[in-house]
Amino acid sequence: MQRVGKFEKLSLKQFISDFFSRFPASRVDSDISMPEMFDMINKFYDDVVLPERATGGSAGYDIHTPIGIQLDPGEDTWIPLGIKCKIEPGWFLMIVPRSGSGSKYRLRLANTAGIIDSDYYNNENNEGHIQIRICNEGDDVFDVDAGTAIAQAIFVPYGITEDDKAEGERNGGFGSTDVTTDTANINNDQ
């Protein structure tokens, strides 16, 4: 089996930044002080689990949520996972829901399948932080504890056309491959 990637933990500084961008202090319980909030985020960070396969025959690496999640039917949320992945050129990482979550709860990713390109790793704007947005399209509340495997990551090879001329460099996060370097920084902040 060819080895084509390596999962790593994100820096605490980047995790805190991304956590606050996804969950602004205004959305968090107002009874929590800032020091308590930082303690809570540090605990989430400490609980980050690097993805791993459950069995030797598994294609997918289980992705665990570092935070507890409760989603009512029709709700969605972002999950900053606290992980990044170094990927060999010619491969990408595909993120999809775990089959149990998808069939039991009709849980799906907002973009159906996440595609993590090899040049997303360690980009200057977000260190290559892998985050997912999940949607509960079922009829029941989706309620899981921190540490629960909620998605899976699969390494996939890809090819390019004979006349491919792509020479650009990534300088941003979600949706940044089709914009110039000047606008990539703007889009990453949204």
C-alpha positions in Angstrom: 0.0 0.0 0.0 1.4 3.4 -1.0 1.8 5.9 1.8 0.6 9.3 0.5 -0.3 11.5 3.5 0.3 12.4 7.1 -2.3 13.9 9.6 -1.0 16.5 12.0 -2.4 18.5 14.8 -3.0 22.2 14.1 -1.3 24.9 16.2 -3.3 26.0 19.3 -3.1 29.6 18.0 -4.8 28.7 14.7 -7.3 26.5 16.4 -8.4 29.4 18.7 -8.6 31.8 15.8 -10.7 29.5 13.7 -12.9 28.5 16.7 -13.8 32.2 17.3 -14.4 32.7 13.6 -16.9 29.8 13.6 -18.4 30.5 17.1 -18.1 34.2 17.8 -18.2 35.1 21.5 -21.6 36.7 20.9 -23.0 33.2 20.1 -21.6 31.5 23.3 -23.3 31.5 26.7 -23.0 35.0 28.1 -22.4 33.5 31.6 -19.0 32.3 30.5 -16.1 34.6 31.2 -13.3 35.0 28.6 -10.8 33.0 30.8 -13.4 30.2 31.1 -13.9 30.3 27.3 -10.2 30.0 26.7 -10.0 27.1 29.1 -12.9 25.4 27.3 -11.2 25.9 23.9 -7.9 24.6 25.3 -9.8 21.5 26.4 -11.3 21.0 22.9 -7.8 21.4 21.5 -6.4 18.9 23.9 -9.1 16.4 22.8 -8.3 16.6 19.1 -7.8 13.1 17.8 -5.7 12.5 14.6 -7.7 10.4 12.1 -7.0 6.7 12.0 -8.4 3.7 10.2 -10.4 1.2 12.3 -9.2 -1.9 10.5 -6.5 -2.9 8.0 -9.2 -3.1 5.2 -10.8 0.3 5.9 -10.4 2.9 3.1 -11.5 5.7 5.4 -9.7 7.4 8.3 -12.3 8.2 11.0 -12.5 11.9 11.8 -13.5 12.7 15.4 -15.2 15.9 16.6 -13.3 17.7 19.4 -16.5 19.3 20.5 -19.9 17.9 21.5 -22.6 18.6 18.9 -26.4 18.8 19.2 -28.2 19.6 16.0 -32.0 19.8 15.7 -33.5 18.6 12.4 -32.7 21.2 9.7 -29.8 22.7 11.6 -26.2 22.8 10.5 -22.9 23.8 12.1 -19.2 24.2 11.4 -16.7 22.0 13.3 -13.1 23.1 13.5 -11.4 19.7 13.7 -7.9 20.9 14.8 -6.2 18.8 12.1 -4.3 19.3 8.9 -2.9 16.8 6.4 0.3 16.7 4.4 -0.7 15.1 1.1 1.6 13.9 -1.7 1.2 15.6 -5.1 -1.2 13.7 -7.4 -3.5 12.8 -4.5 -6.3 14.6 -2.6 -8.2 13.9 0.6 -12.0 13.4 0.3 -14.1 14.0 3.4 -17.5 12.3 3.6 -19.9 11.4 6.4 -19.5 8.0 8.1 -22.0 5.6 6.6 -23.7 5.1 10.0 -24.2 8.8 10.6 -25.5 9.3 7.0 -28.0 6.5 7.1 -29.2 6.7 10.7 -29.4 10.5 11.0 -29.4 11.7 7.4 -26.3 13.7 8.4 -24.4 15.1 5.4 -21.7 17.6 4.7 -22.9 21.0 3.5 -20.8 20.6 0.3 -21.7 16.9 0.0 -18.0 15.8 -0.1 -15.0 17.9 1.0 -12.0 18.0 -1.2 -8.7 18.8 0.4 -6.0 19.5 -2.1 -2.3 18.8 -1.5 -1.5 22.5 -1.6 -4.0 23.4 1.1 -1.5 22.1 3.7 0.3 24.8 5.7 -1.0 27.7 3.6 -0.2 31.0 5.1 -3.8 32.0 6.0 -5.0 29.0 8.1 -2.2 26.3 8.2 -4.4 24.0 6.2 -7.0 23.6 9.0 -9.5 21.0 8.0 -13.0 22.0 9.1 -16.3 20.6 8.1 -19.9 21.9 8.1 -22.5 19.2 8.8 -26.2 19.3 8.2 -28.9 17.3 10.0 -31.5 16.5 7.4 -33.2 13.8 9.5 -36.2 13.9 11.7 -34.3 13.3 15.0 -31.9 15.4 17.0 -28.3 14.5 16.2 -26.5 14.5 19.6 -22.9 13.3 19.9 -20.2 13.8 22.5 -16.7 15.2 21.9 -14.5 12.4 20.5 -17.2 10.8 18.4 -16.2 9.8 14.9 -18.6 11.7 12.6 -16.9 11.7 9.2 -14.2 9.8 7.3 -11.3 10.9 5.1 -10.2 8.9 2.1 -7.0 9.5 0.0 -7.7 9.5 -3.7 -5.4 9.8 -6.7 -6.2 12.1 -9.6 -4.9 12.8 -13.1 -4.6 15.9 -15.2 -5.1 16.6 -18.9 -2.2 16.4 -21.3 -2.4 20.2 -22.0 -2.8 21.3 -18.4 -1.1 24.6 -17.7 -2.0 25.3 -14.1 0.9 27.2 -12.4 -1.0 29.2 -9.8 -0.3 28.9 -6.1 -2.9 28.6 -3.3 -3.1 31.5 -0.9 -6.3 31.0 0.9 -8.9 28.6 2.3 -12.3 27.5 1.2 -13.1 28.5 -2.4 -9.7 30.1 -3.0 -8.4 28.2 -6.0 -10.4 30.2 -8.6 -9.4 33.7 -7.3 -6.2 35.7 -7.6 -3.8 36.0 -4.7 -5.1 39.5 -3.9 -8.7 38.3 -3.5 -7.9 34.9 -1.8 -7.1 36.7 1.4 -10.5 38.5 1.3 -12.4 35.3 0.6 -10.6 33.4 3.4 -12.0 35.8 6.0 -15.6 35.2 5.1 
